Protein backbone atom coordinates (compact mmCIF):
# COMPACT_ATOMS: atom_id res chain seq x y z
CA UNK A 1 0.00 0.00 0.00
CA UNK A 2 1.13 3.55 -0.69
CA UNK A 3 0.49 5.69 2.38
CA UNK A 4 0.48 9.49 2.46
CA UNK A 5 1.84 10.75 5.78
CA UNK A 6 1.12 14.28 7.02
CA UNK A 7 2.77 15.18 10.34
CA UNK A 8 4.24 18.54 11.33
CA UNK A 9 6.54 17.30 14.12
CA UNK A 10 9.73 16.17 12.30
CA UNK A 11 10.66 13.57 14.95
CA UNK A 12 7.20 11.99 14.94
CA UNK A 13 7.07 12.19 11.12
CA UNK A 14 10.35 10.30 10.73
CA UNK A 15 9.22 7.67 13.24
CA UNK A 16 5.96 7.16 11.36
CA UNK A 17 7.78 6.90 8.03
CA UNK A 18 10.15 4.30 9.46
CA UNK A 19 7.33 2.25 11.01
CA UNK A 20 5.22 2.35 7.86
CA UNK A 21 8.19 1.20 5.77
CA UNK A 22 8.99 -1.56 8.28
CA UNK A 23 5.42 -2.77 7.84
CA UNK A 24 6.12 -3.15 4.12
CA UNK A 25 4.35 -0.09 2.74
CA UNK A 26 5.49 2.67 0.42
CA UNK A 27 5.50 6.20 1.86
CA UNK A 28 4.42 9.49 0.31
CA UNK A 29 5.84 12.22 2.52
CA UNK A 30 6.06 13.13 5.23
CA UNK A 31 4.22 16.36 4.49
CA UNK A 32 4.61 19.05 7.16
CA UNK A 33 1.26 20.77 6.59
CA UNK A 34 -2.23 20.01 5.34
CA UNK A 35 -1.84 22.15 2.24
CA UNK A 36 1.19 20.20 1.03
CA UNK A 37 -0.57 16.92 1.78
CA UNK A 38 -3.61 18.05 -0.22
CA UNK A 39 -1.46 18.97 -3.23
CA UNK A 40 0.30 15.58 -3.04
CA UNK A 41 -3.02 13.71 -2.82
CA UNK A 42 -4.47 15.63 -5.73
CA UNK A 43 -1.35 15.02 -7.83
CA UNK A 44 -0.98 11.30 -7.12
CA UNK A 45 -3.67 9.83 -4.84
CA UNK A 46 -2.32 7.29 -2.33
CA UNK A 47 -4.00 4.12 -1.09
CA UNK A 48 -4.36 5.38 2.48
CA UNK A 49 -3.93 8.61 4.46
CA UNK A 50 -2.09 8.81 7.79
CA UNK A 51 -2.71 12.30 9.14
CA UNK A 52 -1.99 14.32 12.26
CA UNK A 53 -4.95 16.41 13.41
CA UNK A 54 -2.93 19.48 14.35
CA UNK A 55 -1.42 20.27 10.96
CA UNK A 56 -0.67 23.88 10.01
CA UNK A 57 -2.53 25.57 7.11
CA UNK A 58 -5.18 22.84 6.91
CA UNK A 59 -5.74 20.59 9.93
CA UNK A 60 -6.10 16.84 9.51
CA UNK A 61 -9.88 16.77 9.86
CA UNK A 62 -10.41 19.65 7.43
CA UNK A 63 -8.03 17.87 5.06
CA UNK A 64 -10.06 14.65 5.41
CA UNK A 65 -13.26 16.48 4.53
CA UNK A 66 -11.65 18.27 1.59
CA UNK A 67 -10.25 15.04 0.17
CA UNK A 68 -13.64 13.37 0.44
CA UNK A 69 -15.39 16.34 -1.22
CA UNK A 70 -12.92 16.13 -4.12
CA UNK A 71 -13.63 12.45 -4.68
CA UNK A 72 -10.40 11.27 -3.06
CA UNK A 73 -11.91 9.31 -0.19
CA UNK A 74 -9.46 6.65 0.93
CA UNK A 75 -8.88 4.76 4.18
CA UNK A 76 -7.84 7.36 6.73
CA UNK A 77 -5.99 6.98 10.02
CA UNK A 78 -5.61 9.93 12.37
CA UNK A 79 -2.58 10.13 14.67
CA UNK A 80 -2.81 12.74 17.41
CA UNK A 81 -1.72 13.60 20.91
CA UNK A 82 -5.31 14.50 21.80
CA UNK A 83 -7.86 11.98 23.04
CA UNK A 84 -10.83 14.23 23.86
CA UNK A 85 -14.19 12.61 23.18
CA UNK A 86 -15.41 15.59 21.15
CA UNK A 87 -12.35 15.32 18.90
CA UNK A 88 -12.95 11.60 18.38
CA UNK A 89 -16.56 12.41 17.44
CA UNK A 90 -15.37 15.10 15.01
CA UNK A 91 -12.97 12.59 13.48
CA UNK A 92 -15.76 10.07 12.96
CA UNK A 93 -17.89 12.77 11.31
CA UNK A 94 -14.96 13.61 8.99
CA UNK A 95 -14.79 10.00 7.74
CA UNK A 96 -11.81 8.84 9.79
CA UNK A 97 -11.48 5.06 9.85
CA UNK A 98 -9.03 4.72 12.78
CA UNK A 99 -7.86 7.04 15.55
CA UNK A 100 -4.48 6.59 17.24
CA UNK A 101 -3.13 8.57 20.20
CA UNK A 102 0.60 9.32 20.29
CA UNK A 103 2.96 7.75 21.03
CA UNK A 104 2.03 5.06 18.52
CA UNK A 105 3.67 1.66 18.59
CA UNK A 106 4.14 -0.49 15.49
CA UNK A 107 1.51 -3.07 16.46
CA UNK A 108 -1.19 -0.44 16.97
CA UNK A 109 -0.22 1.27 13.72
CA UNK A 110 -0.27 -2.01 11.81
CA UNK A 111 -3.71 -2.88 13.21
CA UNK A 112 -5.08 0.58 12.39
CA UNK A 113 -3.81 0.40 8.80
CA UNK A 114 -5.25 -3.08 8.23
CA UNK A 115 -8.60 -2.35 9.89
CA UNK A 116 -9.08 1.00 8.17
CA UNK A 117 -8.27 -0.45 4.75
CA UNK A 118 -10.65 -3.37 5.34
CA UNK A 119 -13.42 -1.11 6.65
CA UNK A 120 -13.02 1.22 3.70
CA UNK A 121 -13.20 -1.72 1.29
CA UNK A 122 -16.39 -2.96 2.92
CA UNK A 123 -17.98 0.49 2.71
CA UNK A 124 -17.05 0.82 -0.96
CA UNK A 125 -18.49 -2.63 -1.69
CA UNK A 126 -21.73 -1.72 0.10
CA UNK A 127 -21.96 1.58 -1.82
CA UNK A 128 -21.43 -0.28 -5.10
CA UNK A 129 -24.14 -2.82 -4.26
CA UNK A 130 -26.55 -0.05 -3.36
CA UNK A 131 -25.87 1.82 -6.61
CA UNK A 132 -26.30 -1.39 -8.62
CA UNK A 133 -29.55 -2.13 -6.82
CA UNK A 134 -30.84 1.34 -7.74
CA UNK A 135 -30.02 0.69 -11.42
CA UNK A 136 -31.85 -2.65 -11.35
CA UNK A 137 -34.88 -1.07 -9.65
CA UNK A 138 -34.95 1.72 -12.23
CA UNK A 139 -34.77 -0.77 -15.10
CA UNK A 140 -37.44 -2.96 -13.53
CA UNK A 141 -39.81 0.01 -13.15
CA UNK A 142 -39.06 1.18 -16.68
CA UNK A 143 -39.73 -2.28 -18.16
CA UNK A 144 -42.95 -2.66 -16.15
CA UNK A 145 -44.18 0.72 -17.37
CA UNK A 146 -43.19 0.14 -21.01
CA UNK A 147 -44.82 -3.29 -21.20
CA UNK A 148 -47.70 -2.67 -18.81
CA UNK A 149 -46.76 -5.64 -16.64
CA UNK A 150 -46.38 -5.98 -12.86
CA UNK A 151 -42.99 -5.05 -11.39
CA UNK A 152 -42.46 -8.64 -10.25
CA UNK A 153 -42.82 -9.90 -13.83
CA UNK A 154 -40.48 -7.18 -15.11
CA UNK A 155 -37.89 -8.26 -12.55
CA UNK A 156 -38.20 -11.92 -13.61
CA UNK A 157 -37.70 -10.88 -17.25
CA UNK A 158 -34.54 -8.97 -16.33
CA UNK A 159 -33.26 -12.00 -14.41
CA UNK A 160 -34.05 -14.33 -17.31
CA UNK A 161 -32.32 -12.04 -19.78
CA UNK A 162 -29.22 -11.87 -17.58
CA UNK A 163 -29.16 -15.65 -17.20
CA UNK A 164 -29.69 -16.28 -20.93
CA UNK A 165 -26.90 -13.86 -21.87
CA UNK A 166 -24.60 -14.94 -19.02
CA UNK A 167 -24.43 -11.34 -17.76
CA UNK A 168 -24.83 -9.76 -14.38
CA UNK A 169 -28.30 -8.42 -13.67
CA UNK A 170 -26.99 -4.86 -13.37
CA UNK A 171 -25.41 -5.10 -16.84
CA UNK A 172 -28.75 -6.03 -18.39
CA UNK A 173 -30.43 -3.25 -16.42
CA UNK A 174 -27.90 -0.65 -17.62
CA UNK A 175 -28.35 -1.80 -21.22
CA UNK A 176 -32.12 -1.47 -20.95
CA UNK A 177 -31.84 2.02 -19.46
CA UNK A 178 -29.35 3.09 -22.14
CA UNK A 179 -31.54 1.72 -24.94
CA UNK A 180 -34.65 3.36 -23.56
CA UNK A 181 -32.84 6.70 -23.38
CA UNK A 182 -31.93 6.38 -27.09
CA UNK A 183 -35.56 5.77 -28.05
CA UNK A 184 -36.85 8.90 -26.37
CA UNK A 185 -37.77 11.72 -28.77
Secondary structure as UniProt FT lines:
FT   STRAND          2..6
FT   HELIX           10..22
FT   TURN            23..24
FT   STRAND          26..31
FT   HELIX           34..43
FT   STRAND          48..52
FT   HELIX           60..69
FT   TURN            70..71
FT   STRAND          75..80
FT   HELIX           85..93
FT   TURN            94..95
FT   STRAND          98..101
FT   HELIX           106..147
FT   HELIX           151..165
FT   HELIX           169..183
//
